[in-house]
Amino acid sequence: MMGRSIVSTIIFLYAFSAFAEGGYTNHAGNVVAGWPVKLTAKQVSLAEGVVTNGCRLTTNGCSHSTSHLSAIASAKAEPFNFSTTNTYPLSIFPESEQRRIAADFGQPRVPVAVKRAITGAEKAMARSRKRAEKGLCTKEESDDFCAKSAAALKGYLDKQVKDGVITPAERKAIGH
């Protein structure tokens, strides 16, 4: 019995360390480590060992979007150093992981209904600001409308995460 718990602990720690490094689970249940630095419709390039100023980036400490890291890397700017980059077909990942990869890359794949809600709220707020500029309403009324619209959109997006329509990574990439 003791041997089984040690093996379970070792497996758990190995899996935990893979997630701490940044990785995505493929269909076989294996973690593919890395950060997306290039994304096409059929492939993703994952960089392993991303180093910035001597500090290893993790999911908890990355203050830059990975698309920003990708742009910096493609421009060959320092201090980012990618030790290894591997390209994988997206088909090896389940749909949920493909969506997480896209969100981590900065190009979230959200459902059309969610995109429409975001676009509609943004247009309504822009319209309200234009009305205030033209004197058709006061700036305070416009600001109040925009604050209520932004709060409603935030609530809607939070509910979409809770209902499983969008992932937390997509929610973070969307902003608002």
C-alpha positions in Angstrom: 0.0 0.0 0.0 2.9 2.4 0.8 4.4 1.9 -2.6 1.2 2.8 -4.4 0.9 6.1 -2.5 4.5 7.0 -3.3 4.0 6.2 -7.0 0.7 8.2 -7.0 2.5 11.2 -5.3 5.3 11.1 -7.9 2.9 11.0 -10.8 0.9 13.8 -9.2 4.0 15.9 -8.7 5.2 15.2 -12.3 1.8 16.3 -13.7 1.7 19.4 -11.5 5.2 20.5 -12.6 4.2 20.1 -16.2 1.3 22.4 -15.7 3.5 24.9 -13.8 5.7 25.1 -16.8 2.8 25.7 -19.1 1.3 22.9 -21.2 -1.7 21.5 -22.9 -3.2 18.0 -22.6 -3.5 16.0 -25.8 -6.1 13.4 -26.7 -3.9 10.7 -25.1 -3.9 12.5 -21.8 -0.2 13.5 -22.0 0.9 17.1 -21.3 2.6 18.8 -24.2 4.7 21.5 -22.6 5.3 25.0 -24.0 3.8 28.4 -24.8 2.1 29.1 -28.1 4.3 31.4 -30.2 2.7 30.7 -33.6 -0.8 29.6 -34.4 -2.4 28.7 -37.7 -5.7 27.0 -38.5 -4.0 23.6 -38.4 -0.8 23.9 -36.3 0.6 25.4 -33.2 4.2 26.1 -32.4 5.0 25.8 -28.7 8.1 27.2 -27.2 9.7 25.5 -24.2 12.0 27.1 -21.7 10.9 30.7 -22.2 13.4 32.9 -20.3 13.1 36.6 -19.7 15.9 38.4 -17.8 17.0 35.1 -16.3 13.5 34.3 -14.9 11.4 31.4 -16.2 7.9 32.5 -17.2 5.0 30.4 -15.9 1.2 30.6 -16.1 1.2 32.5 -12.8 4.0 35.0 -13.6 3.5 35.9 -17.2 2.6 39.6 -17.4 2.8 39.7 -21.2 0.3 38.1 -23.6 1.9 35.2 -25.5 1.1 37.0 -28.8 3.3 39.8 -27.5 6.0 37.3 -26.6 5.6 35.8 -30.1 6.0 39.3 -31.7 9.1 40.0 -29.7 10.6 36.6 -30.5 9.9 36.9 -34.2 11.6 40.3 -34.2 14.6 38.6 -32.5 14.5 41.2 -29.7 16.1 40.5 -26.4 15.7 39.6 -23.5 13.4 36.7 -24.6 15.1 33.4 -25.3 13.2 30.4 -26.6 15.3 27.3 -25.9 13.2 24.9 -28.0 10.2 25.4 -30.3 8.1 22.4 -31.5 5.3 22.5 -34.0 2.3 20.2 -33.4 -0.9 19.6 -35.4 -3.9 21.1 -33.5 -5.8 17.9 -34.2 -3.8 16.1 -31.4 -5.6 18.4 -28.8 -9.2 18.2 -27.8 -11.4 21.1 -28.7 -11.2 22.6 -25.2 -7.4 22.6 -25.3 -7.4 24.1 -28.8 -9.6 26.9 -27.5 -7.2 27.4 -24.5 -4.2 27.5 -26.9 -5.9 30.1 -29.0 -6.8 32.2 -26.0 -3.3 31.9 -24.6 -1.9 33.0 -27.9 -4.2 36.1 -27.8 -6.7 35.0 -30.4 -9.6 33.6 -28.4 -12.1 31.5 -30.4 -15.4 32.5 -28.8 -18.9 31.5 -30.0 -20.7 33.9 -32.4 -23.3 34.8 -29.8 -20.6 36.0 -27.4 -18.9 38.0 -30.1 -22.2 39.7 -31.0 -22.8 40.6 -27.4 -19.4 42.2 -27.1 -19.6 44.0 -30.4 -23.1 45.2 -29.6 -22.1 46.6 -26.1 -19.0 48.3 -27.6 -21.1 49.9 -30.4 -23.7 51.1 -27.9 -21.1 52.7 -25.7 -19.4 54.3 -28.7 -22.8 55.7 -29.9 -23.5 57.1 -26.4 -20.1 58.9 -26.4 -20.8 60.3 -29.9 -24.2 61.6 -28.7 -22.5 63.3 -25.8 -20.0 64.9 -28.1 -22.8 66.2 -30.3 -24.7 67.6 -27.3 -27.6 65.2 -27.7 -27.1 64.0 -24.1 -24.9 65.1 -21.2 -21.5 63.6 -20.6 -22.7 62.4 -17.2 -25.7 60.5 -18.9 -23.3 59.0 -21.4 -20.8 58.0 -18.7 -23.6 56.5 -16.6 -24.9 54.5 -19.6 -21.4 53.3 -20.5 -20.8 52.2 -16.9 -24.1 50.3 -16.8 -23.4 48.7 -20.2 -19.8 47.7 -19.2 -21.2 46.1 -15.9 -23.9 44.3 -17.9 -21.3 42.9 -20.4 -19.0 41.8 -17.5 -21.9 40.0 -15.9 -22.8 38.4 -19.1 -19.3 37.2 -19.8 -18.9 35.9 -16.2 -22.1 33.9 -16.7 -20.8 32.5 -19.9 -17.8 31.2 -18.1 -19.9 29.8 -15.3 -22.2 28.0 -17.9 -19.1 26.7 -19.7 -19.8 28.5 -23.0 -16.4 30.2 -22.8 -13.3 29.1 -20.9 -11.6 31.2 -18.2 -8.6 31.7 -20.5 -10.9 33.0 -23.2 -12.6 35.3 -20.7 -9.2 36.7 -19.7 -8.2 37.2 -23.3 -11.4 39.0 -24.2 -11.0 41.5 -21.3 -13.9 43.7 -20.4 
